[in-house]
């Protein structure tokens, strides 16, 4: 994941977006915002999103709908998602969210320090994971090149 990968904040309430941006600004990571599930999907599919903070209940596609879609696509299935809810503890929501691979479920109002801590950990872990995947791809390419060169040398000797 490039170092300029954004944290995408998705909520249909402007005041919540502002509060989340204010809470996360001290981390220094690029932030982007969306006000609907559809808009969030478009931004994620364009790339450069390293973490998604996603409201559960929004008009149209809600947070769970967005997560279901993202998990079906190889390019987006590993992006960490933190779901935000203002409706308090809900066992069914929690169960569904974690079954879909959501990294965390946070209840509003959100404690800024706690949110920053979770986001910092998830964002950095995702960046490390992406860097390791790139290293594996690079090593596989080197092995393939080495094998091709070895076979060419063997053919020349024969």
N, C-alpha and C positions, 0 to 999 in steps of 0.2 A: 504494500500500500504506500503510495507516495506520501511524503511528509506533509503535503498540503491537503490531505484528505479532511473533509469537513465533518463536523458533527451536525447532523440534520435534526432540527427541533420541529416537531409537528404538533400543532394544536389549533383548534378553531377559535380560540379566544386570544385576542391581541395582548391583553394584560398578562396572560400566562406566558406567552412567547417572550415578552419583555422581561418578566421575572426570571425565566430560565436562561435567557441570554445574559442577564446581569449576574446570575449565579455562576455561570460557566466562563465568563470573560476572563477571570484571573488565571485560568489554565493556559490561555494564549493560543488555543487551537482555533482554526477557522470555523466559524459557525454559519449555518444557513438555516432558513426557516421555510416552512410550508404550512398552509392553513387547511389542508384537506388530505385525505388518504391518496386521492388520485394525483395531486400535485407532488406528494412525497414519492410515490412510485416513479413518476417521471424523473425526478431529481436523482433518485437512487439508480435508475437504469442508465442515466447519463454517466454514471461513475463518480469517483472521487468522494464517496461517502464512507467514512470509517466507523461511524456509530450513529444509531438512530434513537432519538428520544421521541416516543410516539404516544399520543393520547389514545386511550381505549375507545372512548365514545365521541364520535364526530359525525356530522351529517354525511350521508353517503357511505363511502368505505371507511369503517372504523379501524382502529389499530389492529385488531385480530385479523381482519380481512387483508390488511396490508402484509402482515407477517406471513399469513398462509401463502400469499402470492410470492413473496420474496424467498421463502423456503423451497419453493418448487424450482427455482432457477439456480443453476450452478454458480453463476457469477455473483449472486446476492445471498446465497444460503448461509454464508458464514459471517455476515455483517452482524455485529452485536446489536441487540435491540433491548431498550429499556422501555417498558410500558408504563404510562402514567395514568392514574385513575383518581378521580375525585369522589368515588362512591364507597370508599372504605373497604375493609376486608370482605372478600367474596371467594369462597372456596371453589366454586365452579370456574370463575374467571382465572384464579390462580392455577388451578389444575390444567385448564386449556392452554394458558400462556406458557407454562413450563413444558407441556407436552409438545408445543410448537417450537421449542428451543429458544424462548425468550431468556435473556441473561438475567433480568430482574424485573420486578413489578414494584413501583413506588407509588405511595399514596400522597395525594395533594392535601394540604399545602406541603410543599417540599422544603426540607431543611437544606439550605445551600451548601453547607460544609459536607453533609452526607452525600449529596448529589455529586459534588466535585470529586469526592474520594472515589465513588463508584465509577464515574465517567473516566477519570484519570486511569484507573486500573483497567477497565474494559477497552478503552481506546489504545492504551499502550500494549496490552496483551494482543489485540487484533493486529497492530502494526508489527509486533514481533512474529506473529504467526504468518503474516503475509511475507515478511522478509525471509523466513525459513522456507516457505513454499517457493519463493523465487530462487533461493540458493539451491534447492533440490532440482528445480528445472534447469538451472545453469550447469549443475554437476551432471545431470543426465545428458545434456547436450555435449559436454566434454567427453563423457564415456562413449557416446555414439560416434563422435568424431575420432576418438582414439581407436575404436573398433574398426571404423571404415579405413583408417590409415593402416592398421595392422593387416587387414584383409588385402589391401592394395599391395603392401610390401610382400605378403605371402604369395600373391599372384605373380608379382614380378620375379620372384625367386623360382617359381615353378616352370 
